[in-house]
Amino acid sequence: MSVLSRPWLWSWLAAAAAFSLTLGLTSGRGAGELGYAALSFGAFAAIVGLGQMLVITLGPGNVDLSIPATMTLAATLALKAMGSDPGTAFLGLVIALAVGFGTGVANYALIFLLRLPPIIATLAASLIYQSLAIWSNRGLRIKPPAGLADFATGRFLGLPNVAWVGLALAIVVWFVLERSVWGRWLLATGQNLRVARLAGVPVELVRASTYISVAVFASLAGYLLASFSGGAALNMGQEYLLMSIAVVVIGGSSIAGGNSNVPGVWGAALFMFLVVSMLNSYGAGAGVRNVLTGTIIIAIVIAASSRRART
């Protein structure tokens, strides 16, 4: 397979083009700051996108719409437990990941036990998680411990620490998909669930672990985002619902399942941030950004469908 035929390449080329256009609006000023901001904010989209990619790989109809609510609930409960006290960052991380594990189990229970479509199950569950976040938050805005905030906003070797976390997770996910038995089970399940079950693949175990994984990734993103922004807001995860799907589709993963693309998720995350930055420079509002994001997703799905029809 040639380099140009690799789906992940196009998301990176799109990111490079958006970077160049954005710089053109500022006559080339602030390239370093723009690149640093793209890596910082793109890391959160990449983390939730990696989890959503695993779910979408399961096949048609599989998507997690509870990501924003899971992010908010995990961040809220973690910050409330830490209470801005020094030395509690690890406690907050454990609580956030536990929340992610719990919401992932709950999501899959609704899907498996009640036979609900994943879209309906995760959407309904998200209303519960958001309500719990509102009840636990009660208008309080607790700041993260100073050490945790310094880590979330700090850098290592010139790159944002949150980007290093996102990169490490991407490497782990790539290794699991490409080198582990579970990765082969996931791809087989997404390509043909019935055949995978007949071949002895523990399909329900794969589905359960996948929905737990996306929730854990979302909770980690929420924990880091709250630490980065100085607190947990009730709408902090709202933009990551569409974003998590966009970076998967734009990154080259098949919306029909059975195929994933880890490098493409990162390229798409950078591209989406740069597009938003470019639109902001023109004074475009959130509505315009959402319309453009939806248009991009539809165009890529149509292009991918046309390509499959030709082959």
VOLODO-212148 format. One record per residue: y, z, x of N, C-alpha, C in turn. Coordinates in steps of 0.1 Angstrom, whole numbers, padded with zeros to 4 digits, always signed. Layout:
<nodes>
YZXYZXYZX;...
</nodes>
This chain:
<nodes>
-0012+0000+0008+0000+0000+0000+0012+0000+0009;+0022-0010+0007+0034-0010+0014+0043+0001+0010;+0053+0003+0019+0062+0014+0016+0071+0011+0004;+0074-0002+0002+0083-0006-0009+0076-0004-0023;+0062-0004-0022+0055-0003-0035+0052+0012-0039;+0057+0021-0031+0055+0035-0034+0066+0040-0044;+0062+0045-0055+0071+0049-0066+0082+0059-0061;+0078+0068-0052+0088+0078-0048+0100+0073-0041;+0098+0061-0035+0109+0055-0026+0121+0052-0035;+0119+0048-0047+0130+0043-0055+0139+0055-0060;+0134+0067-0061+0142+0078-0065+0151+0082-0053;+0145+0081-0041+0153+0084-0029+0164+0073-0026;+0161+0060-0029+0171+0050-0028+0182+0052-0038;+0178+0056-0050+0188+0058-0061+0197+0070-0057;+0191+0080-0051+0199+0092-0046+0209+0088-0035;+0204+0079-0026+0213+0074-0015+0224+0066-0021;+0221+0058-0031+0232+0050-0037+0242+0058-0044;+0237+0068-0052+0246+0078-0059+0255+0085-0049;+0249+0089-0037+0256+0096-0027+0267+0088-0022;+0264+0075-0019+0274+0066-0014+0285+0063-0024;+0282+0061-0036+0292+0059-0047+0301+0071-0049;+0295+0083-0048+0303+0095-0050+0313+0097-0038;+0308+0094-0026+0317+0095-0015+0328+0084-0015;+0324+0073-0021+0335+0062-0023+0346+0067-0031;+0343+0075-0041+0354+0080-0050+0364+0090-0042;+0359+0096-0031+0367+0105-0024+0371+0099-0010;+0369+0086-0009+0372+0079+0004+0365+0085+0016;+0352+0089+0013+0344+0094+0024+0346+0108+0028;+0355+0115+0021+0357+0129+0025+0347+0139+0019;+0343+0149+0026+0334+0159+0021+0320+0155+0020;+0315+0147+0029+0301+0142+0029+0292+0154+0031;+0295+0163+0041+0286+0174+0044+0286+0184+0033;+0297+0187+0026+0297+0196+0015+0289+0190+0003;+0291+0177+0001+0283+0171-0010+0268+0172-0008;+0264+0169+0004+0250+0169+0007+0244+0183+0006;+0252+0193+0011+0248+0207+0010+0247+0211-0005;+0256+0208-0013+0256+0211-0027+0244+0204-0034;+0242+0192-0030+0230+0185-0037+0217+0192-0033;+0216+0196-0021+0203+0203-0017+0202+0217-0024;+0214+0223-0026+0214+0237-0032+0210+0236-0047;+0217+0228-0054+0215+0227-0069+0203+0218-0072;+0200+0208-0064+0188+0200-0066+0175+0208-0064;+0176+0219-0056+0164+0227-0054+0159+0233-0067;+0168+0238-0075+0164+0244-0088+0157+0233-0097;+0163+0221-0098+0157+0211-0106+0144+0206-0100;+0142+0207-0087+0130+0203-0080+0119+0213-0083;+0122+0226-0083+0112+0236-0086+0107+0235-0100;+0116+0234-0110+0111+0233-0124+0104+0219-0126;+0109+0209-0119+0103+0196-0120+0089+0195-0115;+0086+0203-0104+0072+0203-0099+0063+0209-0109;+0067+0219-0116+0059+0225-0126+0057+0216-0138;+0068+0210-0142+0067+0200-0154+0058+0188-0150;+0059+0184-0137+0050+0173-0133+0036+0176-0134;+0032+0188-0131+0018+0192-0133+0013+0191-0147;+0022+0196-0156+0018+0195-0171+0018+0181-0176;+0027+0173-0172+0028+0159-0177+0016+0151-0171;+0011+0155-0159-0001+0149-0153-0013+0151-0162;-0013+0161-0170-0025+0164-0179-0027+0153-0189;-0017+0145-0192-0019+0134-0201-0009+0134-0212;-0009+0123-0221+0000+0122-0232+0001+0134-0241;+0014+0138-0244+0016+0149-0253+0018+0162-0246;+0015+0163-0233+0016+0175-0226+0030+0176-0220;+0037+0186-0224+0050+0189-0218+0054+0203-0222;+0061+0210-0213+0065+0224-0216+0080+0224-0219;+0083+0227-0232+0097+0228-0236+0102+0243-0236;+0094+0252-0231+0098+0266-0230+0104+0269-0216;+0106+0259-0207+0111+0262-0194+0124+0269-0194;+0134+0265-0202+0147+0272-0201+0146+0286-0206;+0139+0289-0216+0137+0303-0221+0130+0311-0211;+0120+0306-0205+0112+0313-0195+0121+0317-0183;+0129+0307-0179+0139+0310-0168+0148+0322-0171;+0153+0321-0183+0163+0331-0188+0156+0345-0189;+0145+0345-0195+0138+0358-0197+0134+0364-0184;+0128+0356-0175+0124+0361-0162+0136+0367-0154;+0147+0359-0154+0159+0363-0146+0164+0376-0152;+0165+0377-0166+0171+0388-0172+0163+0401-0170;+0150+0400-0171+0142+0412-0169+0141+0416-0154;+0141+0406-0145+0141+0410-0131+0154+0416-0127;+0165+0411-0131+0178+0417-0128+0179+0431-0134;+0174+0433-0146+0175+0446-0152+0167+0456-0145;+0155+0452-0140+0147+0461-0132+0153+0465-0119;+0160+0455-0113+0166+0457-0099+0178+0465-0101;+0186+0463-0111+0198+0471-0113+0208+0470-0102;+0208+0460-0094+0217+0458-0082+0214+0468-0071;+0203+0475-0072+0200+0485-0061+0194+0478-0049;+0198+0482-0037+0193+0476-0025+0178+0478-0023;+0172+0468-0017+0157+0470-0015+0148+0467-0027;+0154+0462-0037+0146+0459-0049+0143+0445-0052;+0146+0436-0042+0144+0422-0044+0129+0418-0046;+0120+0425-0039+0106+0422-0041+0101+0426-0055;+0106+0438-0059+0103+0442-0073+0107+0432-0083;+0119+0427-0082+0124+0417-0091+0116+0405-0091;+0112+0400-0079+0104+0388-0078+0090+0390-0085;+0084+0402-0083+0071+0404-0089+0073+0404-0104;+0083+0410-0109+0086+0411-0124+0088+0396-0129;+0096+0389-0122+0099+0375-0126+0086+0367-0127;+0078+0368-0117+0065+0360-0116+0056+0365-0127;+0056+0378-0130+0047+0384-0140+0051+0378-0154;+0064+0377-0156+0069+0371-0168+0065+0357-0170;+0066+0349-0159+0061+0336-0159+0046+0335-0162;+0038+0343-0156+0024+0343-0159+0021+0347-0173;+0028+0356-0179+0026+0360-0193+0030+0349-0202;+0041+0343-0200+0046+0332-0209+0036+0320-0208;+0031+0317-0196+0022+0307-0194+0009+0309-0202;+0004+0321-0201-0008+0325-0209-0006+0324-0224;+0006+0329-0228+0009+0328-0242+0010+0313-0247;+0017+0305-0239+0018+0291-0243+0004+0284-0245;-0004+0287-0235-0018+0281-0236-0026+0286-0247;-0024+0299-0250-0031+0305-0261-0027+0299-0274;-0015+0296-0276-0010+0289-0288-0016+0275-0289;-0017+0268-0278-0023+0255-0277-0038+0255-0280;-0045+0264-0274-0059+0264-0274-0065+0271-0287;-0059+0282-0290-0065+0290-0301-0060+0284-0315;-0048+0281-0316-0042+0276-0328-0043+0260-0329;-0047+0254-0319-0048+0239-0319-0035+0232-0321;-0024+0239-0316-0011+0233-0318-0008+0223-0307;-0001+0212-0311+0004+0202-0300+0012+0210-0290;+0011+0207-0277+0019+0214-0267+0034+0214-0270;+0039+0203-0275+0054+0202-0277+0057+0213-0288;+0050+0214-0298+0053+0224-0309+0050+0238-0304;+0039+0240-0297+0036+0254-0292+0047+0259-0283;+0050+0251-0273+0060+0256-0263+0074+0257-0269;+0077+0248-0278+0091+0249-0285+0091+0262-0293;+0081+0265-0301+0081+0277-0309+0081+0289-0300;+0073+0289-0289+0073+0300-0280+0086+0303-0274;+0093+0292-0271+0106+0293-0264+0116+0301-0273;+0115+0300-0286+0124+0307-0295+0121+0323-0293;+0109+0326-0292+0105+0340-0290+0110+0345-0276;+0108+0337-0266+0112+0342-0253+0128+0343-0252;+0135+0334-0258+0149+0334-0258+0154+0347-0266;+0147+0350-0277+0151+0361-0285+0149+0374-0277;+0138+0375-0269+0135+0386-0261+0146+0388-0250;+0150+0376-0244+0160+0377-0234+0174+0382-0240;+0177+0377-0252+0189+0382-0259+0188+0397-0261;+0177+0401-0266+0175+0416-0269+0176+0424-0257;+0170+0420-0246+0170+0427-0233+0183+0427-0226;+0191+0416-0228+0203+0414-0221+0214+0422-0228;+0216+0421-0241+0226+0428-0249+0240+0427-0243;+0243+0415-0238+0257+0413-0233+0259+0418-0219;+0249+0424-0213+0252+0430-0199+0250+0419-0189;+0258+0419-0179+0257+0409-0168+0255+0417-0155;+0242+0419-0151+0239+0427-0139+0239+0418-0127;+0246+0422-0117+0246+0414-0105+0233+0417-0096;+0228+0407-0089+0216+0409-0081+0220+0417-0069;+0210+0424-0063+0213+0431-0050+0220+0422-0040;+0228+0429-0032+0236+0421-0022+0227+0413-0013;+0217+0419-0008+0208+0412+0001+0201+0400-0005;+0197+0401-0018+0191+0390-0025+0201+0379-0027;+0214+0383-0031+0224+0373-0033+0227+0365-0020;+0228+0373-0009+0231+0367+0004+0220+0357+0008;+0207+0360+0005+0196+0351+0008+0197+0338-0001;+0200+0340-0014+0200+0329-0023+0212+0319-0020;+0223+0324-0015+0234+0316-0012+0235+0313+0003;+0226+0318+0011+0227+0316+0025+0220+0303+0030;+0219+0301+0043+0214+0289+0048+0205+0292+0061;+0196+0283+0064+0188+0284+0076+0187+0271+0083;+0191+0270+0095+0191+0257+0103+0200+0247+0096;+0211+0252+0090+0221+0244+0083+0217+0239+0069;+0205+0243+0064+0201+0239+0051+0201+0251+0042;+0203+0250+0029+0203+0261+0020+0189+0267+0019;+0189+0281+0018+0176+0288+0017+0168+0284+0005;+0176+0281-0006+0168+0277-0019+0162+0264-0017;+0168+0255-0008+0162+0242-0006+0149+0244+0002;+0149+0253+0012+0137+0256+0019+0126+0261+0010;+0129+0269+0000+0119+0274-0009+0114+0263-0017;+0123+0254-0022+0118+0242-0030+0109+0233-0021;+0113+0231-0009+0105+0223+0000+0091+0229+0003;+0091+0242+0005+0078+0249+0007+0069+0247-0005;+0075+0249-0017+0067+0247-0029+0062+0233-0031;+0070+0223-0027+0066+0209-0028+0054+0206-0019;+0055+0212-0007+0043+0210+0003+0031+0216-0003;+0032+0228-0009+0020+0235-0014+0014+0226-0026;+0023+0222-0035+0018+0214-0046+0012+0201-0041;+0018+0194-0032+0013+0182-0026-0001+0184-0020;-0003+0195-0013-0016+0198-0006-0026+0201-0017;-0022+0209-0027-0032+0212-0038-0036+0199-0045;-0027+0190-0048-0030+0178-0055-0039+0168-0047;-0035+0168-0034-0042+0158-0026-0054+0162-0019;-0055+0175-0017-0066+0180-0008-0076+0191-0015;-0073+0195-0027-0081+0205-0033-0089+0200-0044;-0100+0207-0048-0108+0203-0059-0100+0204-0072;-0092+0214-0073-0084+0216-0085-0075+0204-0087;-0069+0199-0077-0061+0187-0078-0068+0175-0083;-0081+0173-0078-0089+0162-0083-0093+0164-0098;-0095+0177-0102-0098+0180-0116-0086+0177-0125;-0074+0180-0120-0062+0178-0128-0060+0163-0130;-0061+0155-0120-0059+0141-0121-0070+0134-0130;-0082+0139-0128-0093+0134-0137-0091+0137-0151;-0086+0149-0154-0083+0153-0168-0072+0145-0174;-0062+0142-0166-0051+0134-0171-0054+0119-0173;-0063+0114-0165-0067+0100-0167-0076+0098-0179;-0085+0107-0181-0094+0106-0193-0100+0120-0195;-0095+0127-0205-0100+0141-0208-0115+0141-0211;-0119+0132-0220-0133+0132-0225-0142+0129-0213;-0139+0119-0205-0148+0115-0194-0148+0127-0184;-0137+0133-0182-0136+0144-0172-0145+0156-0177;-0145+0159-0190-0153+0169-0196-0168+0166-0194;-0172+0153-0197-0186+0149-0195-0190+0149-0181;-0181+0148-0172-0184+0148-0157-0185+0162-0152;-0183+0172-0160-0184+0186-0156-0172+0193-0151;-0160+0186-0153-0147+0192-0150-0144+0203-0160;-0141+0215-0155-0137+0226-0165-0123+0224-0170;-0123+0215-0180-0110+0210-0185-0101+0221-0190;-0106+0230-0198-0098+0241-0203-0092+0250-0193;-0100+0253-0182-0095+0260-0171-0084+0253-0164;-0085+0240-0162-0075+0232-0156-0062+0233-0165;-0064+0231-0178-0052+0231-0187-0045+0245-0187;-0053+0255-0187-0047+0269-0187-0040+0272-0174;-0046+0269-0163-0039+0271-0150-0027+0263-0148;-0027+0251-0154-0015+0242-0153-0003+0248-0161;-0006+0252-0173+0005+0258-0181+0010+0271-0176;+0001+0278-0169+0006+0291-0162+0014+0287-0150;+0010+0277-0143+0018+0273-0131+0032+0268-0134;+0034+0260-0145+0047+0256-0148+0056+0268-0152;+0050+0277-0159+0058+0289-0163+0062+0298-0151;+0052+0299-0142+0055+0307-0129+0066+0300-0121;+0066+0287-0120+0076+0279-0113+0090+0281-0120;+0090+0280-0133+0102+0282-0141+0108+0296-0139;+0099+0306-0139+0104+0320-0137+0110+0322-0123;+0103+0316-0113+0109+0316-0099+0122+0310-0098;+0123+0298-0105+0136+0291-0105+0147+0300-0112;+0143+0306-0123+0153+0315-0129+0157+0327-0121;+0148+0333-0114+0150+0344-0105+0160+0340-0094;+0158+0328-0088+0166+0323-0077+0180+0319-0082;+0180+0312-0094+0193+0308-0099+0202+0320-0103;+0196+0330-0109+0204+0342-0112+0209+0349-0099;+0201+0349-0089+0205+0355-0076+0216+0346-0070;+0215+0333-0072+0225+0323-0066+0238+0324-0073;+0238+0325-0086+0250+0325-0094+0256+0338-0097;+0250+0349-0093+0255+0362-0095+0252+0369-0107;+0242+0364-0115+0238+0371-0127+0230+0362-0136;+0224+0367-0146+0216+0359-0156+0225+0357-0169;+0227+0345-0172+0234+0342-0185+0224+0336-0195;+0226+0338-0208+0217+0334-0218+0214+0319-0219;+0224+0312-0214+0222+0297-0214+0220+0291-0200;+0215+0299-0191+0214+0295-0177+0203+0284-0175;+0193+0284-0184+0183+0274-0182+0184+0262-0191;+0194+0261-0199+0196+0251-0209+0195+0237-0203;+0202+0234-0193+0202+0221-0187+0189+0216-0181;+0180+0226-0178+0168+0223-0171+0157+0218-0181;+0159+0218-0194+0149+0212-0203+0148+0197-0201;+0159+0190-0203+0159+0176-0200+0158+0172-0186;+0164+0181-0177+0163+0178-0163+0149+0178-0158;+0141+0188-0162+0127+0189-0157+0119+0177-0160;+0122+0171-0172+0114+0159-0176+0120+0147-0168;+0133+0146-0167+0140+0135-0160+0135+0133-0146;+0134+0144-0138+0131+0143-0124+0116+0139-0122;+0108+0142-0132+0094+0138-0132+0093+0122-0134;+0100+0118-0145+0099+0104-0148+0106+0095-0138;+0118+0099-0134+0125+0092-0124+0118+0092-0110;+0111+0103-0108+0104+0104-0095+0092+0096-0093;+0088+0089-0104+0077+0080-0103+0063+0085-0108;+0063+0097-0114+0050+0101-0120+0048+0094-0133;+0036+0092-0136+0033+0085-0149+0035+0094-0161;+0042+0089-0171+0044+0097-0183+0032+0097-0191;+0022+0088-0188+0010+0088-0195-0001+0097-0189;+0003+0104-0178-0006+0114-0172-0015+0107-0162;-0023+0116-0155-0033+0111-0145-0027+0107-0132;-0014+0109-0130-0007+0105-0118+0005+0114-0115;+0007+0118-0103+0018+0127-0100+0025+0122-0087;+0037+0126-0085+0044+0121-0073+0054+0132-0068;+0049+0140-0059+0057+0151-0054+0070+0147-0047;+0069+0138-0037+0082+0134-0030+0092+0129-0040;+0088+0121-0050+0097+0115-0060+0105+0126-0068;+0099+0137-0070+0105+0148-0078+0118+0153-0070;+0116+0154-0057+0128+0159-0049+0139+0148-0049;+0134+0135-0047+0144+0125-0046+0152+0124-0060;+0144+0125-0071+0151+0124-0084+0160+0136-0087;+0156+0148-0082+0165+0160-0083+0178+0158-0076;+0178+0152-0064+0190+0149-0057+0198+0139-0064;+0191+0128-0069+0198+0118-0076+0205+0123-0089;+0199+0131-0097+0205+0136-0109+0217+0145-0106;+0216+0153-0095+0228+0161-0092+0240+0152-0088;+0237+0142-0080+0247+0133-0075+0253+0125-0086;+0245+0121-0096+0250+0114-0108+0260+0123-0116;+0256+0135-0118+0264+0145-0125+0277+0147-0117;+0276+0148-0104+0289+0150-0096+0298+0138-0097;+0292+0126-0097+0300+0114-0099+0307+0113-0112;+0299+0117-0123+0305+0117-0136+0316+0128-0137;+0314+0139-0131+0324+0150-0131+0337+0145-0125;+0336+0137-0114+0348+0132-0107+0356+0123-0116;+0349+0117-0126+0356+0109-0136+0360+0117-0148;+0357+0130-0149+0360+0138-0160+0351+0137-0172;+0339+0132-0170+0330+0130-0181+0324+0144-0186;+0322+0146-0199+0318+0158-0204+0302+0159-0204;+0298+0171-0209+0283+0173-0209+0276+0163-0218;+0282+0159-0229+0276+0149-0238+0273+0136-0231;+0283+0132-0224+0281+0119-0217+0270+0120-0206;+0269+0131-0200+0259+0133-0190+0245+0133-0196;+0244+0139-0208+0231+0140-0215+0227+0126-0220;+0237+0118-0225+0234+0105-0229+0229+0096-0218;+0236+0097-0206+0232+0089-0195+0218+0093-0190;+0215+0106-0190+0202+0111-0185+0191+0105-0194;+0193+0106-0208+0184+0101-0217+0182+0086-0216;+0193+0079-0213+0192+0064-0211+0184+0061-0199;+0186+0068-0188+0178+0066-0176+0163+0068-0178;+0160+0079-0185+0146+0081-0188+0140+0070-0196;+0147+0066-0207+0141+0055-0216+0139+0043-0208;+0149+0039-0199+0148+0027-0192+0137+0027-0182;+0134+0038-0176+0123+0039-0166+0110+0039-0173;+0109+0045-0185+0096+0045-0193+0093+0031-0197;+0104+0024-0202+0102+0010-0206+0097+0001-0194;+0104+0003-0183+0100-0005-0171+0086-0002-0167;+0082+0011-0167+0068+0015-0163+0058+0009-0173;+0061+0009-0186+0052+0003-0196+0051-0012-0194;+0062-0018-0191+0061-0033-0189+0053-0036-0177;+0054-0028-0166+0046-0030-0154+0031-0028-0157;+0028-0018-0165+0013-0016-0168+0008-0027-0176;+0017-0033-0185+0012-0044-0194+0009-0056-0186;+0017-0059-0175+0015-0070-0166+0003-0069-0158;-0001-0056-0155-0012-0054-0146-0025-0051-0155;
</nodes>
